[in-house]
Amino acid sequence: MKIKECFWWVFAIIGVCFLSIRCSNIEQDYCCYVNPFIGNADNGHTFPGACVPFGMIQVSPESGNGSWRYCSGFNIEDDSIMGFSQNHLNGTGCPDLGDILILPFCGDIQDGKYKSRYDKEHQKAYPGYYSVVLSDFEVDVELTATQRTAMHRYTFRKEGPAHILVDLQSGIVSKDEQLRTHVIDAEMQFLDQHSIAGKNRVKMWVEREFFYVIKFDKPYMAVEELQPQEEEKAKRLLLSFDLKQGESVQVKVGLSTVSIEGAQEALEKENPDWNFEKVKTQAAEAWNYLLSRIDVSGTEEQKVNFYTSIYHLCIQPNNITDVDGRYKGPNDSILHSPIGEYYSTLSLWDTYRAAHPLYTLLVPEKVNGFVNSMLSHCDIQGYLPIWALWGKENHCMIGNHAIPVIVEAYLKGYKGFDPERAYEAIRKSSLESHPKSDWETYNQYGYYPFDLVPEESVSRTLESCYDDYCVAQMAKALGKKEDYDFFSKRARAYTSLFDPATKLMRGKDSQGKWRDPFDPFRLSHAGTSGGDYTEGNAWQYVWHVQHDVDSLIEMMGGNKAFTAKLDSLFWLENKTVNTGFVSDVTGLIGQYAHGNEPSHHVAYLYNYTGEPWKTQELVREIFDRFYLPVPDGLCGNDDCGQMSAWYLFSAMGFYPVDPISGEYIIGAPQLKEMVLRLEGGKNFTIRAENLSKENKYVKVVFLNGKELKRFRIFHHEITDGGILEFIMTDNPSETFK
């Protein structure tokens, strides 16, 4: 075992022991199985800090900046911490947020470096709480949060002057030089010796404005401003406190997209006292209430993986409204939500696949709010969100994947939004051109030609096909036959790019000629290398026909030919050519890339050709290789919970290949028993009899005592409550079909 691997497993054991101690003392404390350090290393891009479910605040340490390594601001492989900022992204592939960096320190700073080594062995994190010792300064740091406020507690163990750096210029950026320029303008005022308030306008992934109020439970006795660098607009403040050795300072930060008054109201309504333990307890209770919706039986390691996945899933989308329901929309207008909910951080290219389907089971009370937020976004922007952050659009990724989320909710019976308004929004987004959706070109050629659309032409076509299929299904449900016919036809645009010679999806120009030369292994990425695919290659994208697998099978020559092609995906030598930034193409089994979302449904396709044991083998391999309860245990970015959602669905024994269909494709459960606690007091129990390392195949499936003679289970069969029982075997030839 490598030294690095040994370290992570020791780290994992320490974490599980810490969690087990907490579990043994608190009955039904599901939080004890969450390990926020999972994904903090390598390219998981998760953060270990404190937040509440779907909250606006994610207060967490920062160990570096200025590169892809620090999209969440923290990498546990680093030896030092630069401070603690108030908001972070979970598992994304681009950086932003990291507002208001605060660092407590004692004594003098050496060489102008505001950072400290920290004690990894005693670093702790669980839902709603984070703590660490800054060993250079001998300061104990504790963090907790409410929805709109962060709370810090700093205990100074060392003799000497106590200081706090408040860095209003800092933020998580892509390149070091952007630290000087990402703040467009800033205003700040000292309200009194306990309070600072202000606003910043910043630009990184999106351009946005945030307002803040910072409060201290002890007065600052002196203030020094650090010398700004050229082009910097915001201040870096050094505050000094008159403390005795062993005393503490508490800090509260309220944030708002609307006003200083909104940030102040958040502090008054959500966090009015200086009771750190109370806030910490309330945050843990909020998480425990959510996590308790699934009760699982398994090993400690399995429980840690499972509940940490729920935790990562439910960090976002984030409700960015003020206490009074006001928020700032896509064009900086101030809007009001009558229900006090407006959700952003919508990584829809990732999350439409499994995260949003899982929300319909685990947090159904949030689904209408998600949909109404997307519709409100469309009202202002003119089309549905593509990738929304803090209410703003960054146009990252491709497709219009708010569409499947909305259609899925409607077809699953959610009634908390106007279906005609929703349909008009998805229809408009599918007919009126906007960034990355050039409908005039698409309609003229029936696909995106690579000579007219030089980046991601194949992937954009395939992703648009799925969205069009979704529009067609909602049109059908609403009785709009003409639209149904139009979008159903357009949903088959993928057939224009299927090359029968290579049996792959291949770029085609406006003259109908194939891209030549054609390298099916060539990876492409729009931001750095162009190419016909989105963070992938032809082998990974040929399977992106989630809505019409049977037709894809037919195009490939039937079940036998399809299966042979699918087999090839998983054993082909890794011949990928790195022509640009393609760090997301990770978690490889042959050409299959589990670290990137377009591959997520592919292992389940063997069911369609009568060879489900291959799906079952692959699910186990993916679990064993790519989901480990250690900091570098994720094979790719968590991507706002999508990686976690794949794990959760697959652990249950099924997965939504076609998310809007209301059906889940059978795989193989990975835990012996799970109980989903559903709306209306219903339970849905999943059992895996004889499950073991060897018994990874499914011999037979029973639904409510009757043998299930299909490889699908339907959404209503779950929400009605009941028992799904898998009988496991070690013999693939016994697998049910």
N, C-alpha and C positions, 0 to 999 in steps of 0.2 A: 504493500500500500504506500502511495506517495505521502510525503510529509504533509502536504496541503490537505489531501483527503483525510489523513489521520486527524489533523486539527479540526476539520469540520465535523467529523463523527464524534470527537470528544466534545466539541461545542454542542452538538445535538444531544448527546447524553446528558450534559450538564443542564441544557434547557428542559429536556423531558423530566429530569429529576426535580427541577424547580417547579415545573408544572404539576408533577405528581404530588409534591408536598402540598401545594395549594388545593388540589383536588381532594386530597384525603381529609382536609379540614372543612370543606364547604360542600354541602350536599347539592347536587345538580348544578355545579358551577362549570358550565360548558366553556367558559372563557379560559379555563385552565389548560385546555387542549390547543389553544391558539399560540403559535410561535411566530411573532411578527418578523423574526430574523430570517425566515425562509425567503429566499429570493433576493437577499441584500447583497450578494456577491455575484460575480460573473455578469451575466446580462439579464438577470431577473428584474432589475430596476424597481424593486419594492423598497419601502422605507420602514423603519422600526418604530416610528413615533406614535403619538397618541391622537386619536380621533374618535368620533361617534359614528354610527351608521349613517351614511349618505350626508354627512356634515360638510360644512364649508371649510372647516379648520382641520389641518393635519400638521400638528406641531411636532417637529422631528429634527434630529441632528443633521448637520452637513459636514462632510469630510473632504469634499473637493468640488470643483466647478470647471466649466469651460470645455467639457468633452462629452461624448456619448455615454461614457462610463457613469456620468453623474446626472442622468435624466431625473432621478428622484432626489439628487443631492447627497446621497450617502452610498458608500461602498465599504462593507465591513472588513475588507482586506487592508484598508488604510489604518494607520496607527494613530492618527490625530483627528481631532474635531475642531472645526472653525467656529462653531456656534450653533444656534438653534433658531430656525425660522418657522413661520406660522402656517404655511400651506405647501403641499407637495402633491405630485402626481404619482399614481400607483402603476408601475410596470409599463410606462409608455416608452416609445422609441424616440421621442423628442423632448427637450427640456423646456420648462417654464416654471412659474410661481417662485417659491423660495423667498417670499416677501418678509422683510423686517428681520434681519439676522441679529440675534442677541447672544453675547458671550460674556459670562461672568468670569472674573479673574482676580487674583490676589497678588499684590506686589507689582513689580515692574515687568514690562514686556521686553523681551530680548530681541534685538535686531528688527523691531517693528513687525514681528510675526504674531498676529493675533490668532493663536491656535494652541491646543494642548494635546499631549498624549492622553490616552484614556485607558482605563482598566477593563479590558474585554471580558475577563472572567466574571466580573461583578456587574456588568451591564445587564439590565433586565428590561423586559418588555412584555406586556400582555394587553389585551384590549382596553384602551382608554388610559394607558399609563406607560411611561418610559422613564428609566433612571440610569445614570452613569456617573462615574467619578472622573473628573478632570484631574489627572494625577499631577501634572506640572503645577497646577494652582491649588491643589487640595480643596477643590470645590465639589460638593455633592449636588448633582442636578436631577430634578424630578420634573416631569411634564405631564399634564393632563389637559382635557378639552371639553367644551360643550359644543353645540352645533356651530356657533358663530364666534366663540372666544377660546383663546389659548390661555393656560395658566402654567406658570413656571415657579418652582421653588428652588432657591439656591442657598446652600448651607456652606459657609466659609470656615474651613477647618484650620486654616493656616493663619499665623499672626501676620499682620501687615495690612495696609490699606485695602479695602474692598472696592472693586470697580465693576461696572457693567458697560460693555460696549453695545451701543444701539446703532446698527449699521443700516441706514435707510436707503443706501445706494445699492446694496447687494440684491441679488436675484439669481436664479439658476439660468445659465446661458450656455450657448453652444461653443463659443470661443472666448478666451480670456479677455480680448479687447472689447467684447460686448458689455463687460462689466462697467465700462466707462460710459457707454452710449445708450444702454437699454432704457435708462430713465430719461424720458422726454422732458418732463417738468415735475417739480416737486414743491410743496408748501408744507411748512412745519411751524408749530407754535408750542411754547411751554405754557400750559394752562395754570400750573402751580408747581410746587416742589415735589408733587406726587404724580403729575400727569403731563403727557405729551400727546399732541394730536396733529393730524395732517392728512395729506393725500399725495399720491404719486400717480403719474401717468407713465406707463411702461410699455415697451414693445419687445416681445421675443417671438414666441409662437403666434400670439395674437397681440393686438394693441388693446390695452385695458386700463382702467382707472380703479384704484382702490383707496379707501378711506380708513383711517385707523385712529384708535385711542389706546394709549399705553399707560397703565397705572402701576405704581409701586406702593407697597404697604409701608415703606419707610421713606422719608424724604431724601432726595439726593442733595448732598451738601456742596458739590461743585460740579461744574459742567465745562468740558473742554471739547472743542471741535477739531477733529483731525484735518490736516491739510488736504483739500480735494485734489484729485488729479485732473488733468485737462479733459474737458467735456463733461465732467460729472455734474449732476444737477442736485442730488440729494445729499444730506449730511451724514457724517459718521460722528456720533457723540460718545464721549467718555464721561460717564457719571460716577461720582465717588460717594460712598456711603460710610457713615460713622458707625462701625459695627465692632463688637467684641468677638474674639475668637470663638467659633462655634455657633454664632448667630446666623439668622437667615434673612433673606430678602425674597418676597414674593412679587411676581410680575403677572399682570393680566393684560391681554391684548384683545381688543374687539375689532373686527373687520366688517366692512360694508362695501358694496359696489355703488352705493348711492350717495352717502353723506357721512360727515363726522357724527352728526346726530344719530344716524343709524348704527354706527359702531358703538356710540355711547349707550344707546338703548339696549343693544345686545348685552353689554356688561351689566346694566341695571336689571334686566329681566332674567338673564340666564345665569349670571355669575355675580350676584350683588355683594357677597361676603368675601372674606379672606379665609375660606374654609377649604383648603386643598383636598383634604380627605373626603369631604362631602362630594366635591366635583368628581374626584376619582371614582368614588363608589357609584355615583349616578351614571358615569360613562360605562363602567363595567356592567351595571344592571341593564343598560340599553342594549349592549352587545349580548348579554346572556339571554335576554328575552328573544332576540333574533336567532341566536345559535340554537336555542332549545327547540326550534321548529323541526329539527331532525335529530332523532336519538339513534346512535349507532352502536353496534357491538363489534369489537375488534381489538387488536393489540393497541398498546399505547402509541406506537409509531403510526398506525393507521388512523387513530383518532386525531392525532396532531395534524397529519396531512389533511384529513377531511375537514376539521373545523377551521384550520387556517385557510383552506380554500374558500369556505363560506365567508370568512372574515375579509379576505381579499376581494371577493365578489361584491361585497356590500359596502366597501369604502366609497364607491361612486355608483351611479351619478350623484352629483353634489347639489343640494338645495342651496341656491345662492341668494334667496330672498332675505330682506331684513325682517326683524320681528313683526313689523307691521305689514309685511307682504310685498313691500316695494323692492324692485330690482332694476338693474340697468340692462337694457336689451341690446340686440346686435348693432343698432345705430346710435347707441349712447342715450337713447330716450329712456326716461324713467317710467316704468310700467308698474302695474299692481296686480298681484295674484290674489283673488278673493279667498283662496284656500291656503294661502301662505306657502305655496310650493312653486318653485321654478327650477328645474333641474338642468344642469349643464355638466361638463366633462362627459361628453357623449362620443365615445370612440367607436362609432357605429360600424365601421368596416370590420372591426374585430367582434363586437359584442352582439350583433344581430344573430350570430350563428348559434350560440348556446347560452350566453349570459342572459339575454333578454327572455328567451324561453324559460330559463330557470327562475327568473324573477316572477314569472306568472305562477309558479308553484310555491316558491318560498316567501315572497313578499307581495302577494297579489294586491295589497292595499296601496302599493306604490305605482302600479302599472298605469292607472288613469292619469296620475300626475306626470309620469314620464311622457305619455302621449300628448297631453295638453301643453306641456312645455315645448315639445317639438312643433306643435301647431302654432303656438304663440310666436316661436322663432320664425316660422314661415310667414306669419302675418306681417312681420317687420322686414324680413330679409327678401321675401318674394319666392323663396323655395325652402324646402325642408333642410334641417341641419345635416351637414356631412361629417364634420368633426368640430363640435362646439366646446369651448373652454371659457368659463366665467362669462357665459352669455354671448361670446363672440365666436365668429366662424374663422377657422384656419385653413379650410379647404384641403386638409391633409387626407391622403388616401383617395380612393375612387368609388364610383357607384353612388347611389342615393339610398343608403341602407337604413334611413329612418323609415322608408316605405315598408319593408318586411316587419319592422317592429310594430308599426301602427296596424298593418293588416292582420298580423298575428293576434294582437289584442282584440281587434274587432271580431275575428272569426272564432276566438275563444270565448266570446260572450261578454266582454267588458263593455259596460254601458255608461261610463263616466265621461264620455266625450261625444260630441255631435258627429255621427258617422258621415253626414253629407259634407260638413266642413272638413272632416278628415279626408274624404275622398277627393274633394276639390284640391286640397293641398298636395296630395300625392299625384293627382292627374296633372296639375300645373307644373310640378317639379319634373314630370316625365315628358312634357311637351315643350316647355319654354326653356331655351338654352341658358345655361349658367356655367360657372367655372367647372371644368371637367365633364360637362354634359353638353356636347355640341349636337343637338338633336337634328339640325338641318343636315349636317354631314351624315349622321347616323341613318336618318331616314332615306337619304338619297342613295346610299350604297348598301344599306342593310347590314352594315358593320362599320367599325372604325378602320379606315385604310391607314397603313403605317406611314405612307408618304404625306398624308394630310394631318395625321395625328401621330407625331413622331415618338411620343412616349406612351407606353403601356397600352397600345392599341388592342392587343388580344385580350388582356385582362379586363380592360374597360368594356369591351364588348360582352365578355362572359358575365361580368358582374351586372351589367345593365340587363342582360337577359333574365337574370333571376328577379331583379326588381320589376321588370315588365310582367313577368308571370304573376308576381304578387298583386300588381295593379289589376290584372285581369281577374284574379280570384275575388277581389273586393268588388269590382264592377259586376261580376256575375251575381254575387250575393245581394247587390243592391238593384239588380234587374236592369243594368245598363248594357244591353247586348252589343250595341255597336262598339262601345269601348272594349268590351270583353273580346270581341273578334280582333280588333286592332292590336291590342296588347298581347293577346295570345300568339298572334302571328309574329310580332316583333320579339317575343320571348324565345323564338326559334332561330334567332340570328346567329347563334353559335354554330349552326350547321354550315354556315358560309366559311367558317375558319377551320373546319375539320378537314385535315389532309388525309385522304384515304391511303396514301402511299406510306406515310410514317405513323398513321393512326395517332396523331397528335394535333393539338390546336396550334395553328401556324399563322404568322402574319401575312396579310394580303394587301396589295396596294390598290389604288383607285382604278387601275386597269384590270383588276382581277387576277394579277400575277402573284404567285407565292414569293415570300421573301427568299432570296437566294444570294449567297449561300445561307444555309439554315443550320444552326448549331443548337440542337434540342437541349443541350446541357448548359447553355450560356445563361448565366444569371443576369437579371437586369433590375435596375432601381431608378425610378424617375429622377430623383434629386441629384444623382451623381453620374449615372452612366446611360440614361435613356433606355432603349430597348423596348420590346413588345410586351413585357410582363411586369407585374408588380411584385417586387421583392421575391422573385422566383424565376422558374424557367418553364419550358414547354411540358416537361414531364410532370411538374407539380400542378400545372393549370389545366391539363386536359380533362381532369375529373371534375372541373367546376361546372357541373350541370346538375345542381342539387335538385332541381325541380323536374328533371326528365331523365332519370337514370336509365329507364327501360329503352328510351330512344338512343342513348349513348351506347348501350350494349348492342343494339341492333346495328348502329353505324360501325361498330368495331368488328362485326361479323358474328354476333351471337355470344352465348354464355361462355363457350370454351375459349374463344378468341379474347373476349373481354377479361376473363380470369387470367389468361396467360399474360396479357398486357399489365394487369394489376400486379401479378406476381413479380413481373420485371421491375416495377417501380421500387419494390422493397429489397431487391437483391442486386440491382445495378450498381456497379462500382461508382463511387463518388467522383464523377468527372466534372463537377461544377467548376466553371471558370469565373473567378472573381473579377468582374470588369468594373466594379464600383463599390459603393457602400452597400453590402448585402449581409450585414451582421445579423439580421433577423432570420436568415435561412439557416436554422440550427436544429438540433435534435434530429439528426439524420439517421434514417434506416434506409440504406440505399439512396434513392432520390426522394423518398418521403421525408418531409421536413416538419416535425411536430412543433418546432419552435415558431412556426408561422401559420397563421390562421387558415389560409386556403387549403391546407392539408387536413384540417381537423375532422372532416367527415369521411375521409377516404377509406380508413380502415374498416368502416362499416359497410362498404359497398359489396363485399363478398356475400352478404346475405341475399343480394338480388340475383345471384347466379347459383344459389344452392350450396355454397361452401362456407357456412358460418363459422366452422372451426378455425378458419384462418383469421377471421375477425377476432375470435376469442383469444387466439395465441398472441396477436398483435396488441390487443388491449393489455394483456398481462406484461408483455415486453415493454410497452410504453410506461406503464406504472412502475416497473422495476428499474427502468433506466432514467426516466425523465421527471419523476416526482419523488424527490427524496427530502426528508425533513431536516435539511441543512441549508446554510446560507447560499451555497451554489447549487442547490438541488433542483432548480427549475432550468429547463433546457432553452428557454427563451424568455422574452419580456412577458410579464403576466398580462399586459395589455388590458388594463382596467377590468380585470376579472375573467377574461375569456379563457385563458389557460386554466384557471381554477374551475371554471364552469365545465370544461371538458372533463376534468378529473371527477367532479361531483356527479355528473350524469353517468359517466362510464363506471364509476363505483357502484351506482345503483343498478347497472346492467342494461342501459339503453341510452340512445343519443338521437337528437333531432337533426337528421340529415337534411330534411326540408323543414325549416323552422316554422313556417306558417301553416303546415299541413295538419297540425294537431295530432301528428303521429310520431312515435319514437321507435327507432330501429333497435332490435334486441342485440345486445352484445354479450357480456359476461360479468356478473356482479363480482366485486372485489372485497366485499365485507360480508360477514355472515348474516347480519340482520340490520335493517334500518327501518325506522318508523317515521314517516312524514306526518307531521301534525298540520292538518289542513283547515281551511275555513269551515265554520259551522260545526266544529268539534269532531270532524271526521279524521280518521287515520288511514294511511296507506302503508302497509307493511311489506317489506321486501326481504325475503329469506333466501339464503343460499345453502342448501343442505349438502353436506359432505365437502364443502369448499376447503381446499388446501393448496399447497404449492403445486402438487401434482394434478389435483382435480380442478383444472382451469377451464374445462370444456362443459358446455351445457347439454345435458342429456335430454331433459324434458322440462317444460315450463307449465305451471298451473296458474290460472287467474281465478281467484275465488273458488278454488277446488276443481275447476274444469281445465282440461288440457288445452293449452294455447297452441293451435295448429297454424300459426302464422308468425312471421318474424317482426311484427309490428304490435305496439300497444298504443292505445289512443289516449289523448289528454283527458277526456271525460272519464275514462276508466280509472284514472288515477284520482281525479278530483272527486269522484263519487265515493272514494274510500274502498278499502278491500285488502286483499292479500295477493301478492305476486310471489310465487314460489319457484325457485330454480333448483333442479336436482343436478348436481355436478358430477362429473366423471373424469377419469384420466385418459379416456379412450376417445380420440377425435372421430373415429368411425361411428360412434354411438350418438353423435351430436344431432339434435333435432333440426329439422329443415322446414 
